[in-house]
Amino acid sequence: MQRLTREEVKDLTDREVYIACERIKRDYSIGLLSDKVTPLENTRLLEEELRERGLSTGN
């Protein structure tokens, strides 16, 4: 998995940000991702972006 940048996330739609965040969390929780740091960093970045947009991740 490649680390996302803030600029890349800004270009995504609300739906894309939400789906990416949920998919990373799901894949990480069931052990599909071998890298442990990048998914967590990406999830934090995506969740922060959702909060800035006034949306929630449902957690």
Backbone torsions as a table, in degrees:
resi	resn	phi	psi	omega
1	MET	NA	138.4	-179.5
2	GLN	-94.3	141.6	179.6
3	ARG	-73.1	133.8	178.0
4	LEU	-81.8	151.5	173.6
5	THR	-107.5	159.5	179.1
6	ARG	-59.0	-37.5	180.0
7	GLU	-64.3	-40.5	178.5
8	GLU	-63.7	-40.7	-178.3
9	VAL	-69.2	-36.8	179.8
10	LYS	-62.0	-28.5	-178.4
11	ASP	-81.7	-8.5	-178.1
12	LEU	-85.9	153.3	175.2
13	THR	-76.5	166.0	178.0
14	ASP	-56.2	-44.7	-178.8
15	ARG	-62.6	-43.2	179.8
16	GLU	-63.8	-40.7	178.8
17	VAL	-63.4	-46.8	-179.4
18	TYR	-61.2	-47.4	-178.7
19	ILE	-63.4	-43.8	-180.0
20	ALA	-61.0	-43.5	-179.5
21	CYS	-62.2	-48.8	-179.1
22	GLU	-65.4	-39.1	-178.8
23	ARG	-67.3	-41.4	178.5
24	ILE	-63.9	-44.3	179.5
25	LYS	-61.3	-43.3	179.8
26	ARG	-63.8	-50.7	-178.4
27	ASP	-62.3	-37.6	179.4
28	TYR	-67.0	-42.6	-176.3
29	SER	-67.9	-29.4	179.5
30	ILE	-96.6	6.4	172.3
31	GLY	82.7	20.8	-179.6
32	LEU	-79.7	-16.5	-177.2
33	LEU	-103.4	123.7	-178.3
34	SER	-77.7	-34.0	178.2
35	ASP	-79.2	135.2	-177.1
36	LYS	-101.7	-24.3	-174.9
37	VAL	-85.9	-49.0	-175.7
38	THR	-59.2	-45.0	178.8
39	PRO	-60.9	-37.7	178.8
40	LEU	-67.1	-41.7	178.0
41	GLU	-64.0	-43.2	179.3
42	ASN	-64.6	-40.8	178.8
43	THR	-62.5	-44.1	178.0
44	ARG	-61.2	-42.9	179.5
45	LEU	-63.5	-44.8	179.8
46	LEU	-66.6	-41.8	178.2
47	GLU	-64.7	-39.0	177.0
48	GLU	-61.9	-42.6	179.0
49	GLU	-64.0	-40.9	177.8
50	LEU	-62.3	-42.1	177.8
51	ARG	-63.3	-41.9	179.0
52	GLU	-63.2	-31.9	179.5
53	ARG	-84.4	-1.9	179.1
54	GLY	80.9	21.7	-179.4
55	LEU	-110.1	166.4	-179.0
56	SER	-124.0	152.1	176.9
57	THR	-88.1	-2.1	177.9
58	GLY	84.9	5.4	179.9
59	ASN	-105.4	NA	NA
